[in-house]
Amino acid sequence: MQSIGAFEAKTHFSQILDDVQSGQDYIVTKRGKPVAKIIPLADKAPNRQETVKELFAIGRNARKPYSVRDLLADIRAGRP
C-alpha cells in the first residue's frame, strides 16, 4: 500500500486510478495524516453472502442472542 499526499493525488488522479485498477492500494494523506483509502472496487467489494455469514458469526460470539431482526437492522445501518 502506497501513501500519497492529497495535492499529489489530485494532480495525478488519472494515473492513480490506473494503478488502482491494476490492484495498487493508496492511502491519501492530508498534512501527513491519513484521511482516505483508495482501493480497487471489484477486488475489495464485499460479497453479500459472505457479509451475512460474518454477521451471524459475530452474533454467535456476542453476549446476547443475534436475531434476523438484528441482522436486518445492521444491514440497513450499513454496518459490515
N, CA, C and O atoms as CSV, one atom per row, in Angstrom:
chain,resi,resn,atom,element,x,y,z
A,1,MET,N,N,0.841,-1.169,0.000
A,1,MET,CA,C,0.000,0.000,0.000
A,1,MET,C,C,0.890,1.238,0.000
A,1,MET,O,O,1.852,1.337,0.761
A,2,GLN,N,N,0.547,2.161,-0.860
A,2,GLN,CA,C,1.362,3.362,-1.026
A,2,GLN,C,C,0.647,4.561,-0.421
A,2,GLN,O,O,-0.574,4.680,-0.519
A,3,SER,N,N,1.406,5.438,0.199
A,3,SER,CA,C,0.871,6.669,0.771
A,3,SER,C,C,1.119,7.817,-0.201
A,3,SER,O,O,2.182,7.905,-0.816
A,4,ILE,N,N,0.119,8.702,-0.334
A,4,ILE,CA,C,0.239,9.819,-1.258
A,4,ILE,C,C,-0.472,11.037,-0.654
A,4,ILE,O,O,-1.539,10.906,-0.054
A,5,GLY,N,N,0.121,12.203,-0.817
A,5,GLY,CA,C,-0.476,13.432,-0.308
A,5,GLY,C,C,-1.690,13.837,-1.135
A,5,GLY,O,O,-1.792,13.480,-2.309
A,6,ALA,N,N,-2.607,14.577,-0.527
A,6,ALA,CA,C,-3.841,14.979,-1.198
A,6,ALA,C,C,-3.563,15.801,-2.457
A,6,ALA,O,O,-4.204,15.587,-3.486
A,7,PHE,N,N,-2.620,16.732,-2.386
A,7,PHE,CA,C,-2.319,17.559,-3.556
A,7,PHE,C,C,-1.786,16.707,-4.693
A,7,PHE,O,O,-2.204,16.858,-5.841
A,8,GLU,N,N,-0.867,15.817,-4.373
A,8,GLU,CA,C,-0.307,14.934,-5.401
A,8,GLU,C,C,-1.390,13.999,-5.953
A,8,GLU,O,O,-1.411,13.718,-7.151
A,9,ALA,N,N,-2.282,13.521,-5.091
A,9,ALA,CA,C,-3.369,12.654,-5.544
A,9,ALA,C,C,-4.269,13.397,-6.523
A,9,ALA,O,O,-4.694,12.839,-7.534
A,10,LYS,N,N,-4.555,14.657,-6.216
A,10,LYS,CA,C,-5.394,15.463,-7.104
A,10,LYS,C,C,-4.694,15.680,-8.441
A,10,LYS,O,O,-5.315,15.589,-9.500
A,11,THR,N,N,-3.423,15.962,-8.382
A,11,THR,CA,C,-2.655,16.259,-9.582
A,11,THR,C,C,-2.518,15.042,-10.493
A,11,THR,O,O,-2.540,15.176,-11.716
A,12,HIS,N,N,-2.379,13.871,-9.907
A,12,HIS,CA,C,-2.123,12.647,-10.677
A,12,HIS,C,C,-3.273,11.649,-10.562
A,12,HIS,O,O,-3.049,10.440,-10.616
A,13,PHE,N,N,-4.491,12.141,-10.406
A,13,PHE,CA,C,-5.624,11.263,-10.131
A,13,PHE,C,C,-5.847,10.218,-11.224
A,13,PHE,O,O,-6.153,9.066,-10.919
A,14,SER,N,N,-5.700,10.597,-12.472
A,14,SER,CA,C,-5.901,9.657,-13.565
A,14,SER,C,C,-4.910,8.491,-13.482
A,14,SER,O,O,-5.290,7.337,-13.683
A,15,GLN,N,N,-3.651,8.790,-13.188
A,15,GLN,CA,C,-2.638,7.740,-13.046
A,15,GLN,C,C,-2.937,6.863,-11.832
A,15,GLN,O,O,-2.756,5.646,-11.877
A,16,ILE,N,N,-3.391,7.483,-10.757
A,16,ILE,CA,C,-3.732,6.725,-9.552
A,16,ILE,C,C,-4.864,5.743,-9.858
A,16,ILE,O,O,-4.815,4.589,-9.433
A,17,LEU,N,N,-5.882,6.198,-10.593
A,17,LEU,CA,C,-6.979,5.297,-10.953
A,17,LEU,C,C,-6.484,4.125,-11.798
A,17,LEU,O,O,-6.943,2.996,-11.623
A,18,ASP,N,N,-5.558,4.386,-12.705
A,18,ASP,CA,C,-4.976,3.293,-13.491
A,18,ASP,C,C,-4.257,2.302,-12.582
A,18,ASP,O,O,-4.396,1.090,-12.742
A,19,ASP,N,N,-3.487,2.822,-11.627
A,19,ASP,CA,C,-2.764,1.962,-10.682
A,19,ASP,C,C,-3.738,1.142,-9.836
A,19,ASP,O,O,-3.531,-0.051,-9.617
A,20,VAL,N,N,-4.791,1.790,-9.368
A,20,VAL,CA,C,-5.782,1.107,-8.532
A,20,VAL,C,C,-6.475,0.009,-9.334
A,20,VAL,O,O,-6.727,-1.082,-8.823
A,21,GLN,N,N,-6.773,0.306,-10.575
A,21,GLN,CA,C,-7.400,-0.692,-11.438
A,21,GLN,C,C,-6.495,-1.908,-11.620
A,21,GLN,O,O,-6.972,-3.019,-11.853
A,22,SER,N,N,-5.188,-1.689,-11.512
A,22,SER,CA,C,-4.215,-2.783,-11.632
A,22,SER,C,C,-3.960,-3.489,-10.303
A,22,SER,O,O,-3.169,-4.430,-10.243
A,23,GLY,N,N,-4.629,-3.038,-9.232
A,23,GLY,CA,C,-4.502,-3.718,-7.946
A,23,GLY,C,C,-3.761,-2.951,-6.868
A,23,GLY,O,O,-3.667,-3.441,-5.742
A,24,GLN,N,N,-3.238,-1.788,-7.154
A,24,GLN,CA,C,-2.497,-0.979,-6.172
A,24,GLN,C,C,-3.478,-0.297,-5.211
A,24,GLN,O,O,-4.514,0.205,-5.645
A,25,ASP,N,N,-3.165,-0.275,-3.931
A,25,ASP,CA,C,-3.936,0.458,-2.925
A,25,ASP,C,C,-3.192,1.733,-2.561
A,25,ASP,O,O,-1.962,1.762,-2.573
A,26,TYR,N,N,-3.931,2.782,-2.239
A,26,TYR,CA,C,-3.333,4.048,-1.820
A,26,TYR,C,C,-3.974,4.529,-0.532
A,26,TYR,O,O,-5.178,4.374,-0.322
A,27,ILE,N,N,-3.145,5.118,0.333
A,27,ILE,CA,C,-3.623,5.881,1.479
A,27,ILE,C,C,-3.375,7.338,1.138
A,27,ILE,O,O,-2.244,7.726,0.846
A,28,VAL,N,N,-4.428,8.149,1.175
A,28,VAL,CA,C,-4.299,9.575,0.888
A,28,VAL,C,C,-4.137,10.307,2.210
A,28,VAL,O,O,-4.917,10.117,3.144
A,29,THR,N,N,-3.111,11.148,2.274
A,29,THR,CA,C,-2.840,11.889,3.498
A,29,THR,C,C,-3.089,13.379,3.288
A,29,THR,O,O,-2.989,13.894,2.174
A,30,LYS,N,N,-3.410,14.046,4.371
A,30,LYS,CA,C,-3.558,15.494,4.364
A,30,LYS,C,C,-2.756,16.010,5.549
A,30,LYS,O,O,-3.027,15.683,6.705
A,31,ARG,N,N,-1.766,16.822,5.224
A,31,ARG,CA,C,-0.840,17.320,6.250
A,31,ARG,C,C,-0.202,16.170,7.036
A,31,ARG,O,O,-0.002,16.254,8.248
A,32,GLY,N,N,0.108,15.104,6.312
A,32,GLY,CA,C,0.815,13.974,6.904
A,32,GLY,C,C,-0.056,12.970,7.635
A,32,GLY,O,O,0.451,11.960,8.123
A,33,LYS,N,N,-1.364,13.225,7.722
A,33,LYS,CA,C,-2.255,12.307,8.437
A,33,LYS,C,C,-3.158,11.589,7.440
A,33,LYS,O,O,-3.716,12.221,6.543
A,34,PRO,N,N,-3.307,10.268,7.590
A,34,PRO,CA,C,-4.152,9.508,6.668
A,34,PRO,C,C,-5.613,9.947,6.775
A,34,PRO,O,O,-6.154,10.076,7.873
A,35,VAL,N,N,-6.249,10.177,5.613
A,35,VAL,CA,C,-7.653,10.596,5.607
A,35,VAL,C,C,-8.537,9.723,4.723
A,35,VAL,O,O,-9.755,9.711,4.898
A,36,ALA,N,N,-7.952,8.997,3.782
A,36,ALA,CA,C,-8.764,8.182,2.878
A,36,ALA,C,C,-7.945,7.019,2.351
A,36,ALA,O,O,-6.714,7.024,2.378
A,37,LYS,N,N,-8.677,6.021,1.868
A,37,LYS,CA,C,-8.037,4.856,1.272
A,37,LYS,C,C,-8.677,4.639,-0.096
A,37,LYS,O,O,-9.902,4.618,-0.216
A,38,ILE,N,N,-7.862,4.481,-1.110
A,38,ILE,CA,C,-8.353,4.199,-2.459
A,38,ILE,C,C,-7.974,2.759,-2.780
A,38,ILE,O,O,-6.796,2.405,-2.824
A,39,ILE,N,N,-8.994,1.939,-3.004
A,39,ILE,CA,C,-8.777,0.513,-3.260
A,39,ILE,C,C,-9.561,0.099,-4.500
A,39,ILE,O,O,-10.532,0.762,-4.863
A,40,PRO,N,N,-9.154,-0.986,-5.154
A,40,PRO,CA,C,-9.911,-1.471,-6.303
A,40,PRO,C,C,-11.305,-1.939,-5.864
A,40,PRO,O,O,-11.424,-2.756,-4.952
A,41,LEU,N,N,-12.318,-1.442,-6.488
A,41,LEU,CA,C,-13.681,-1.773,-6.115
A,41,LEU,C,C,-14.029,-3.218,-6.424
A,41,LEU,O,O,-14.604,-3.906,-5.580
A,42,ALA,N,N,-13.701,-3.679,-7.586
A,42,ALA,CA,C,-14.078,-5.034,-7.983
A,42,ALA,C,C,-13.430,-6.090,-7.093
A,42,ALA,O,O,-14.057,-7.102,-6.777
A,43,ASP,N,N,-12.191,-5.867,-6.689
A,43,ASP,CA,C,-11.479,-6.856,-5.894
A,43,ASP,C,C,-11.844,-6.805,-4.414
A,43,ASP,O,O,-11.776,-7.827,-3.732
A,44,LYS,N,N,-12.222,-5.657,-3.916
A,44,LYS,CA,C,-12.394,-5.489,-2.480
A,44,LYS,C,C,-13.855,-5.344,-2.050
A,44,LYS,O,O,-14.137,-5.274,-0.854
A,45,ALA,N,N,-14.786,-5.297,-3.004
A,45,ALA,CA,C,-16.187,-5.122,-2.650
A,45,ALA,C,C,-16.682,-6.353,-1.890
A,45,ALA,O,O,-16.418,-7.484,-2.299
A,46,PRO,N,N,-17.395,-6.137,-0.791
A,46,PRO,CA,C,-17.859,-7.275,-0.011
A,46,PRO,C,C,-18.941,-8.061,-0.747
A,46,PRO,O,O,-19.784,-7.482,-1.432
A,47,ASN,N,N,-18.910,-9.345,-0.603
A,47,ASN,CA,C,-19.910,-10.240,-1.145
A,47,ASN,C,C,-21.051,-10.310,-0.141
A,47,ASN,O,O,-20.810,-10.513,1.049
A,48,ARG,N,N,-22.289,-10.146,-0.597
A,48,ARG,CA,C,-23.435,-10.105,0.316
A,48,ARG,C,C,-23.530,-11.382,1.149
A,48,ARG,O,O,-23.760,-11.310,2.356
A,49,GLN,N,N,-23.357,-12.551,0.524
A,49,GLN,CA,C,-23.451,-13.805,1.266
A,49,GLN,C,C,-22.356,-13.903,2.325
A,49,GLN,O,O,-22.614,-14.340,3.447
A,50,GLU,N,N,-21.150,-13.503,1.980
A,50,GLU,CA,C,-20.053,-13.532,2.947
A,50,GLU,C,C,-20.335,-12.586,4.104
A,50,GLU,O,O,-20.053,-12.906,5.258
A,51,THR,N,N,-20.894,-11.414,3.789
A,51,THR,CA,C,-21.207,-10.434,4.824
A,51,THR,C,C,-22.242,-10.991,5.786
A,51,THR,O,O,-22.104,-10.839,7.000
A,52,VAL,N,N,-23.283,-11.637,5.256
A,52,VAL,CA,C,-24.326,-12.218,6.112
A,52,VAL,C,C,-23.718,-13.295,7.009
A,52,VAL,O,O,-24.019,-13.355,8.201
A,53,LYS,N,N,-22.864,-14.143,6.439
A,53,LYS,CA,C,-22.216,-15.187,7.242
A,53,LYS,C,C,-21.371,-14.569,8.356
A,53,LYS,O,O,-21.377,-15.048,9.490
A,54,GLU,N,N,-20.640,-13.495,8.017
A,54,GLU,CA,C,-19.805,-12.834,9.024
A,54,GLU,C,C,-20.660,-12.229,10.137
A,54,GLU,O,O,-20.307,-12.312,11.313
A,55,LEU,N,N,-21.785,-11.621,9.758
A,55,LEU,CA,C,-22.662,-11.027,10.771
A,55,LEU,C,C,-23.220,-12.094,11.707
A,55,LEU,O,O,-23.272,-11.884,12.919
A,56,PHE,N,N,-23.639,-13.235,11.162
A,56,PHE,CA,C,-24.124,-14.311,12.019
A,56,PHE,C,C,-23.009,-14.867,12.906
A,56,PHE,O,O,-23.258,-15.232,14.055
A,57,ALA,N,N,-21.789,-14.933,12.384
A,57,ALA,CA,C,-20.657,-15.387,13.195
A,57,ALA,C,C,-20.416,-14.419,14.348
A,57,ALA,O,O,-20.154,-14.834,15.477
A,58,ILE,N,N,-20.508,-13.127,14.051
A,58,ILE,CA,C,-20.364,-12.128,15.116
A,58,ILE,C,C,-21.454,-12.328,16.155
A,58,ILE,O,O,-21.205,-12.264,17.359
A,59,GLY,N,N,-22.675,-12.572,15.667
A,59,GLY,CA,C,-23.809,-12.779,16.568
A,59,GLY,C,C,-23.625,-13.999,17.459
A,59,GLY,O,O,-23.995,-13.977,18.633
A,60,ARG,N,N,-23.056,-15.060,16.903
A,60,ARG,CA,C,-22.823,-16.259,17.722
A,60,ARG,C,C,-21.834,-15.991,18.844
A,60,ARG,O,O,-21.902,-16.612,19.905
A,61,ASN,N,N,-20.927,-15.076,18.609
A,61,ASN,CA,C,-19.917,-14.761,19.622
A,61,ASN,C,C,-20.342,-13.619,20.542
A,61,ASN,O,O,-19.626,-13.275,21.483
A,62,ALA,N,N,-21.491,-13.041,20.272
A,62,ALA,CA,C,-21.952,-11.908,21.080
A,62,ALA,C,C,-22.477,-12.398,22.425
A,62,ALA,O,O,-22.781,-13.579,22.596
A,63,ARG,N,N,-22.577,-11.485,23.359
A,63,ARG,CA,C,-23.077,-11.822,24.690
A,63,ARG,C,C,-24.591,-12.037,24.693
A,63,ARG,O,O,-25.114,-12.781,25.522
A,64,LYS,N,N,-25.288,-11.386,23.764
A,64,LYS,CA,C,-26.741,-11.563,23.689
A,64,LYS,C,C,-27.083,-12.239,22.367
A,64,LYS,O,O,-26.281,-12.193,21.434
A,65,PRO,N,N,-28.235,-12.856,22.264
A,65,PRO,CA,C,-28.617,-13.517,21.011
A,65,PRO,C,C,-28.683,-12.515,19.859
A,65,PRO,O,O,-29.025,-11.349,20.054
A,66,TYR,N,N,-28.355,-12.980,18.676
A,66,TYR,CA,C,-28.343,-12.153,17.468
A,66,TYR,C,C,-29.406,-12.708,16.531
A,66,TYR,O,O,-29.252,-13.801,15.987
A,67,SER,N,N,-30.470,-11.962,16.346
A,67,SER,CA,C,-31.605,-12.444,15.563
A,67,SER,C,C,-31.557,-11.915,14.135
A,67,SER,O,O,-30.712,-11.090,13.787
A,68,VAL,N,N,-32.475,-12.404,13.325
A,68,VAL,CA,C,-32.620,-11.904,11.957
A,68,VAL,C,C,-32.974,-10.427,12.000
A,68,VAL,O,O,-32.516,-9.660,11.154
A,69,ARG,N,N,-33.769,-10.019,12.958
A,69,ARG,CA,C,-34.115,-8.603,13.115
A,69,ARG,C,C,-32.860,-7.766,13.351
A,69,ARG,O,O,-32.713,-6.685,12.780
A,70,ASP,N,N,-31.955,-8.268,14.194
A,70,ASP,CA,C,-30.686,-7.574,14.430
A,70,ASP,C,C,-29.868,-7.500,13.140
A,70,ASP,O,O,-29.263,-6.470,12.839
A,71,LEU,N,N,-29.853,-8.592,12.386
A,71,LEU,CA,C,-29.120,-8.640,11.121
A,71,LEU,C,C,-29.663,-7.594,10.151
A,71,LEU,O,O,-28.895,-6.843,9.549
A,72,LEU,N,N,-30.982,-7.544,10.000
A,72,LEU,CA,C,-31.582,-6.573,9.089
A,72,LEU,C,C,-31.305,-5.144,9.528
A,72,LEU,O,O,-31.072,-4.275,8.688
A,73,ALA,N,N,-31.328,-4.891,10.823
A,73,ALA,CA,C,-31.022,-3.553,11.333
A,73,ALA,C,C,-29.575,-3.180,11.004
A,73,ALA,O,O,-29.298,-2.041,10.627
A,74,ASP,N,N,-28.659,-4.130,11.146
A,74,ASP,CA,C,-27.256,-3.871,10.815
A,74,ASP,C,C,-27.083,-3.600,9.323
A,74,ASP,O,O,-26.313,-2.721,8.939
A,75,ILE,N,N,-27.788,-4.343,8.489
A,75,ILE,CA,C,-27.698,-4.134,7.044
A,75,ILE,C,C,-28.226,-2.753,6.680
A,75,ILE,O,O,-27.593,-2.033,5.908
A,76,ARG,N,N,-29.383,-2.377,7.229
A,76,ARG,CA,C,-29.949,-1.057,6.951
A,76,ARG,C,C,-29.035,0.066,7.424
A,76,ARG,O,O,-28.958,1.124,6.799
A,77,ALA,N,N,-28.356,-0.173,8.516
A,77,ALA,CA,C,-27.449,0.847,9.066
A,77,ALA,C,C,-26.127,0.898,8.302
A,77,ALA,O,O,-25.321,1.803,8.519
A,78,GLY,N,N,-25.898,-0.067,7.408
A,78,GLY,CA,C,-24.669,-0.071,6.621
A,78,GLY,C,C,-23.483,-0.641,7.355
A,78,GLY,O,O,-22.337,-0.404,6.975
A,79,ARG,N,N,-23.749,-1.390,8.405
A,79,ARG,CA,C,-22.634,-1.991,9.147
A,79,ARG,C,C,-22.158,-3.244,8.428
A,79,ARG,O,O,-22.968,-4.070,8.006
A,80,PRO,N,N,-20.842,-3.386,8.288
A,80,PRO,CA,C,-20.321,-4.596,7.624
A,80,PRO,C,C,-20.401,-5.800,8.523
A,80,PRO,O,O,-20.006,-6.896,8.123
